[in-house]
Amino acid sequence: MIYLYLFALVVGGAVLGASMLLGGHTDADGEMYTGGDGAEPVGHDGPHAGPEAFFYTVLSLRFWTFFLAFFGLTGFLFEGLGLVPWSWLSATIATGMGLAAGAGAMFIIRRVQQGTTNSAVSSSDYIGKMARVLVGFGKGEVGKVRLELKGSSIDLLAMPIDDKSFAIKDEVLIVEMDGMHAKVAALRPSSPP
C-alpha cells in the first residue's frame, strides 16, 4: 500500500509543482464544461449548486491533482512512519484528507474567481457621484469636473442641469450622463436671498 501512496504523491505533487512553477494560467476544466442541456457555457468557475456542481468538482483535473497529492502525502506519512496501527485506518485518513484537499481547493479557487470584478466604467457608474469643478461653467457652457471612481481620478466635460453657474473647486453632483458630458447640479442647494 505504501507504493500506492508514493505513486499518488509523486504524480499529484509533480502536477501541482509544475502548475505553481509554470503559472497554471489555463483553466482546462472550467472552459469545456456546459451546464444543464449543454446549450450555454457555465463559465470558468463552473456551476454553483446542485448535482452539476458535484460532477463539475469530481470530474475536474484540479480536484484530482490536489486529491492525489494530499492522499499520497498523508498515506505515505501515516503508513511509512507507522503512526497508526492498521493500514485500513491510514487509507481512510488519507482518502479523507485527499477529498478535503481537493474539494477545499475547488471551493477556494471558485470563491477567488467570483471575487474578481469588472473594472470597466459604464455611464450609470457616474450618476449620483460627487465631483469637483476644474474649469468653471454656467448655463449653455461646458466646463470640466473631476471625480474618483473605482480607484481612479476621472475628468469629465460637464454642463449644468439648471441655470446655476459653477466656479473652480465647487462641489457638484452628477445627475445624468449625456454621451460623454455629465449634467450636474449643485451639491448643496443655494439658500434664497
C-alpha positions in Angstrom: 0.0 0.0 0.0 2.9 2.4 0.6 3.8 2.2 -3.0 0.3 3.4 -4.0 0.8 6.4 -1.6 4.2 7.1 -3.0 2.9 6.9 -6.6 0.0 9.3 -5.8 2.3 11.7 -4.0 4.8 11.8 -6.9 2.1 12.2 -9.6 -0.1 14.7 -7.7 3.0 16.6 -6.4 4.6 16.8 -9.8 1.5 18.2 -11.4 0.9 20.6 -8.5 4.5 21.7 -8.5 4.6 22.2 -12.3 1.4 24.3 -12.2 2.9 26.5 -9.5 6.3 26.9 -11.2 4.8 27.4 -14.7 2.0 29.7 -13.6 -1.0 27.5 -14.3 -2.9 30.2 -16.3 -5.1 27.8 -18.3 -8.4 26.6 -16.9 -9.0 23.4 -18.9 -11.6 22.1 -16.6 -13.7 25.3 -16.5 -13.7 26.1 -20.2 -15.1 22.9 -21.5 -18.0 22.3 -19.1 -21.5 23.3 -20.0 -24.4 23.0 -17.7 -27.8 21.5 -18.0 -28.8 20.8 -21.6 -25.3 21.8 -22.9 -26.7 24.9 -24.7 -24.9 27.5 -22.6 -21.4 27.6 -21.1 -21.3 27.8 -17.4 -18.0 29.8 -17.2 -14.6 29.5 -15.6 -15.8 28.7 -12.1 -18.5 26.1 -13.1 -22.0 25.6 -11.7 -22.6 26.7 -8.1 -25.3 24.3 -6.8 -27.0 21.0 -7.4 -25.7 17.8 -8.9 -23.9 19.7 -11.7 -21.6 21.4 -9.1 -20.8 18.0 -7.6 -20.0 16.4 -11.0 -18.0 19.5 -12.0 -15.9 19.2 -8.9 -15.4 15.4 -9.1 -14.5 15.5 -12.9 -12.1 18.4 -12.5 -8.4 17.8 -13.1 -7.7 20.4 -10.4 -9.7 18.3 -7.8 -7.8 15.1 -8.7 -4.4 16.8 -8.6 -5.0 18.0 -5.1 -6.6 14.7 -4.1 -3.6 12.7 -5.3 -1.0 15.0 -3.7 -2.6 15.0 -0.3 -3.8 11.4 -0.4 -0.3 10.3 -1.2 1.4 12.6 1.3 -0.9 11.6 4.2 -0.9 7.9 3.4 2.9 7.9 3.0 3.4 9.7 6.3 0.9 7.6 8.3 1.9 4.2 6.8 5.7 5.0 6.4 6.1 6.3 9.9 3.8 3.8 11.5 1.6 6.5 13.1 -1.5 4.2 13.1 -1.6 0.5 13.9 -3.8 -0.5 11.0 -3.3 0.1 7.3 -7.1 0.4 6.7 -7.1 3.4 9.1 -4.2 5.1 7.3 -6.1 4.5 4.0 -9.3 6.0 5.4 -7.4 9.1 6.8 -5.5 9.5 3.6 -8.7 9.3 1.5 -10.5 11.8 3.8 -7.5 14.2 3.6 -7.4 13.9 -0.2 -11.1 14.5 -0.6 -10.9 17.5 1.8 -7.9 19.0 0.0 -9.5 18.5 -3.5 -12.9 19.9 -2.5 -11.3 22.7 -0.5 -9.1 23.8 -3.4 -12.0 23.8 -5.7 -14.1 25.9 -3.3 -11.3 28.4 -2.7 -10.5 28.8 -6.3 -14.2 29.2 -7.2 -14.5 31.9 -4.5 -11.5 33.8 -5.7 -12.7 33.7 -9.3 -16.1 35.0 -8.2 -14.4 37.8 -6.4 -12.8 39.3 -9.4 -14.7 42.4 -10.6 -15.1 44.2 -13.8 -13.1 47.5 -13.7 -14.8 48.9 -16.8 -16.8 52.0 -16.1 -20.3 52.5 -17.5 -22.2 55.7 -17.7 -24.5 54.6 -14.9 -21.5 54.4 -12.6 -21.1 58.2 -12.8 -24.7 59.1 -11.7 -25.0 60.1 -8.1 -21.3 60.7 -7.6 -19.8 63.9 -6.3 -17.3 65.8 -8.4 -15.1 68.9 -8.1 -15.1 71.6 -10.7 -11.8 72.1 -12.6 -13.0 74.6 -15.3 -15.8 76.9 -14.3 -19.1 76.9 -16.4 -22.6 78.2 -16.4 -25.8 78.0 -18.4 -25.1 77.0 -22.0 -21.4 76.5 -21.3 -19.2 73.4 -21.0 -16.8 73.0 -18.1 -14.7 70.2 -16.6 -15.1 68.2 -13.4 -13.0 65.6 -11.7 -14.3 62.6 -9.6 -12.9 59.5 -8.0 -14.4 56.3 -9.4 -13.3 52.7 -8.9 -9.9 53.9 -7.5 -9.2 56.3 -10.4 -9.5 60.1 -10.9 -11.6 60.8 -14.0 -12.1 64.1 -15.7 -15.4 64.7 -17.5 -16.8 67.5 -19.6 -19.8 69.0 -17.6 -22.9 71.1 -18.2 -25.3 72.5 -15.6 -28.7 70.9 -15.5 -30.3 74.2 -14.5 -29.3 77.9 -14.7 -26.7 77.7 -12.0 -23.0 78.7 -12.6 -20.1 76.8 -11.0 -16.7 78.1 -10.1 -13.4 76.3 -9.8 -13.3 74.0 -6.7 -17.1 73.9 -6.3 -18.6 70.5 -5.5 -21.3 69.2 -7.8 -23.4 66.1 -8.1 -23.6 64.2 -11.4 -27.3 63.8 -12.1 -27.3 62.5 -15.7 -24.9 61.5 -18.4 -25.5 62.8 -22.0 -23.0 60.9 -24.1 -19.6 62.0 -22.8 -21.0 65.0 -20.9 -22.0 65.0 -17.3 -25.1 67.0 -16.4 -24.5 68.3 -12.9 -26.4 70.1 -10.1 -25.2 72.0 -7.0 -24.3 69.6 -4.3 -25.9 71.8 -1.7 -29.0 73.9 -2.7 -28.3 77.6 -2.5 -30.4 79.5 0.1 -32.8 82.1 -1.3 -31.7 85.7 -0.9 
